[in-house]
């Protein structure tokens, strides 16, 4: 039997860079052929670069519009996926009411789809990563911010106006690190910026007690990164380990809420979690066993994202694959 190979393009629009990927979908496999990146600049220049980069890849691989089954776009929200409009994302200044799907379609005449980055990543992990075969799955980003993509009853669920999955806004504590404009939020505790905020609090606390932190002085607090904290934790530093334990306990609490409400069979977590699995997994499992309903937690696995550093390319291509 002939297995059809469909050629697709993915456009990943980020606050600092954009990536254009040419790929092929063959049954349940996604093949990345080539990816090109460029810096995200002002609106008109970035869109021009997107169009010219897609054109360049098509020419290089001897393709024309009729050869391409679909183009998928992944972009930080808020956006309207049904109308194909980007709605003023905080990391894309001046991108206000941009009809990106109409722009791309008008230029190429190829079917185009748009999803926010968490939903696009959820599609990628569901179809080609850790979530293959799952009927009900949650994907969490755990990167610069914390968002979720929801696969419910074998479908991507986006909500009434594309705001489903904004779990980073949930308040887990009355006080705590700020994320999503809210102190003590899920994103505040479980994101790169949140880890840094937790670290600053603990380091300052020790400093006021007359204890200096060897790997980060008070003068260096503003340049501290989540990676630096993770490196120290893996070297066995007790304070760095405590920082990750604090984040992991709140992650476990947040996951328990999602397990109780949505009863998924699988939660896949990307970003920092995939790189710091051994620091966080035992703690989140301990909290889930304590906090979540037993009947629900027993049927739910928590796994790291399989696509890891390639998830950006896979996510945009997965949006295209989902609309074929």
N, C-alpha and C positions, 0 to 999 in steps of 0.2 A: 504493500500500500504506500502511495506517495505521501510523504509528510511535508506539508507546505511550510516553507520558510518565509516569514514576513519581515520586511525591512522597516525599521522604525527609528525615530529620532527622539532624544530627550533633551529638554532645556531646563537646567537647574539654575534658578535666579537667586543669588544670595546677596547679602548686604555688602560684601567686599569683593566677591568674584562670581562670575557666571561660568557654567560648564555646559558644553554642547557635546552630546554623545550620540554616536551612530551605533546601532545594535541590530541584532536579528532575534526574532522570537520563533522558536521551533517547538511546538507542543508545550511542554512544561519547562522548557529551558530558555534562558535569556543569554545571548552571547554579546559581550561588549567588543565592538570592533575597534573603535577609536574615540578618544575624548580630547577635546581642546578647551582650554580655559583662558579667560581674560578678566581683567579687573572690571568691576561694576563702577560705572561713572555716572554722569548725569543721564536723565531719562532717554532723550532722543539719541544720544551717542550709544548708549547701551543697547537699545533696540536695533539700531543700525548694525552694531557689531554682532548681535544675535543672528540677524538675517544674513549678513555676509559670511558668517562662520558656517551656518547651515549650508549656504550655497557652495562654499569652498569644499566642505566635506562631500557634498553630493557630486561635485565635479571630480574630485579626487577619486571617488569610488564608482565613477561612471553611472551615476543615477540621475533620473529625472523625476518629476513629481508623481507620475503614474506608477513608479516603482516603490513609492513609500506608502505604507498602509496607514500610518498615523504619526502625529507628533504629540508628545506629552510634555507638559510644563509643570514643574514643581517650584513653588515660591512660598515664602513666609506669609502668613495671613496678617490681617484679615483680607478675605477675598470672597468673591461670589463665583463658585465653580460652575453653577448652572448657566450664568450669563457670561462667564469667561472674563470677569473683570477683577483686576487687582485694586484693593481698596485701602490705600494709605498705610502700608506696613511700617512699623516704627523703624525698621532697619533699612528702609528704602525712601528717604526723604524725596518729596516731589512726585512720587509715584501715586498720584491721586486719581482714582476712577480711570485706570488705564485698561482699555478693552483689548487686552493682550491676545486673546484667542482670535478676535476679529482681525487684528493686525497681521498675525501670522497666517491665518487662513487666506486673507486677501492677497498676500504676497505669493504664497505657494499653491493654493487651491487644494491643500491636503487637510484631512480631518484632524482637528486639534482638541486636546483636553487639558484642563487645568485643575490642580489640587493643591491645597496647602502642604507644606513640607512634611508634617506629621502624617497626614493621610497618605501621601505618596510613599513615605517610608513604610507605612503599614501595608500597603499594597505589595511593595517589594518583598518584605519579609514573609508575607502571607503566601505569595505565589512562588517565590524563588529562594527563600531563606528559612529561618527557624520555624516559621508558621505553616509550612506546607502540610496540607491535609486537615488543618484546623477549621472548625465550623464557627467558633466564637473566639476571637483573639483581640487582645489589646496591645498596641505598640506604644512604648514611651520613648521620647527622644533623649532625655537626660544629657543635654549638651549645654549650649549657651543658655537655653531656657528649658522648660519642661512642658511638653505637649503630648497629646495622645491621638492615635488613629485607631478607630474602632471598626472591627470586622464582626458583624452580628448576623447570624443565620446566613453565612456565606455571602454577605454583601457589605460593601463599605458603607458605614452609616455616618452621614455628615450633619444631621440635624435639620431643623426648620430653616435656618439661614446660615448654614456652614459653621456654626459655632460649637458643634458637638466635639467633645474631646479636649476642651480647654481646662484640663484637670490641674494645671499649674496654678490656677486662681483659687483653688480650694484652700481655706485657712486651716492649718493643722494645729496651730498654737496661737495664743493671744499676743505673744511677743516672739521675735525671732528674726532671722535674716529676711531681707525684703526681696521679693520676686514677684513679677507681674503686678507691681504697684501695690503690694499688700504684704505687710510684715507677718512673719510666721506662716507664709503660704507654702504649699507643696513645692512650687518652683524655688522659693527662697531656700528651702532646705536641700533640694535635690536638683542642683544645676552647678555648672562651673563657677558662676558668680556667687552662688549660695555657699559653696564650699569655702571660697575665699573669705566671705563674710563671717562664717563660723570660725575660721582660722584667726582672723583679725581679733575677734572677740576674746578667744582663748589666749592669744599671745599678749594682748593688752592687759588682760586679767593677771597674767603671770608677771608682766613687767611692773605693774602697780604693787605687786607683792615682793618686788626686788629680785625677780627671777628673769634672766635673759634667755631668749630662745636662740640656740646656736645657729640654726639654719635660716632665721629671719629676724633681723633687728627691727626696732621700731621705725628707723629711718627707711627701711626697705618694705614696709607694709604695703605701700601703694603699688609696688611692682610684683607683689606675690601672685602666683598662678596656681590653678588647680593641679596642673602637672607637677609643679614643685612639691606640693603637699603630698601627692601620690608617691613621688619618688622617695620622699622621706619616710612615708609610711611603709613602703616596701623594704626600706633599709632597717626598719624596726623601731623608728622613733616613736616613743609613747604618745607624745602630743599629737603628732600627725595621725596616728592610729585612732586616737580619741576623736579627732575631727571627722574621720570617715565613719566611725561608729555612730556619731551623732546624726550624720546624714542618713546612714543606713537604717537607723531606728525609725526615723520619720518616713523614709521610703517604705519600710514595712507597714507602717500605719496607713499610708496612702494606698498601698496595694491592697490592704485588707478592706478598705472602703470599696475599692473597685470590684474586688472579688465578691463582696456581699451584695453589691447593687447589680452587677452585670453577670455574675456567675459564668465567667469565661473558662474555657479549658486551658487557655494559654495566655501568658503575658510575656511579651518579648521586650527587652530593654536595650537600647543602643547607647551610643556615645561613651561617656565616662564609665558607665556601668560595665561595659564590655572590657574595658582596659583595667578595671579595678575589681573584678569579680571576686577574687579571693578575700579582698578586704571587706566586702559588703554582703555577699551571699549568705553566710551563716547567720548573720544578725537579722536580715530580712526574713529568713525562714523561721527564726525563733519568734519574731514579732507576729508573723502571719499565723503561726500555730496558736498564739495566745489571743489574737484579736479577731480573726476572721471566723465565720461560721464553719464548723468542722465539715459539714456535708459539701460546702462549696470549695473550701481550701483543699480537700482531699482529691478533687478532680481537676485542680488547676496547677499547671507547671509554670515556673518562672524561669525563662531562659535568656541568655545574652543574644543579641542580634548576630546572625551568622554572616551577614554581608559586610559588617564592620566598616572599614574605611572606604569601601566601594559603594556604600549605600546611597550616596548622592546620585551617582550615575544610574544605579539600578532603579532608584525611586522615580526619576523623571521618565525613564523608559517604561516603567511599570504603569504609569499613567497612560502612556500610548498603548501599551498592550491591553489595558483594561477597556479601551474604547473600540478596539478592532471588532 
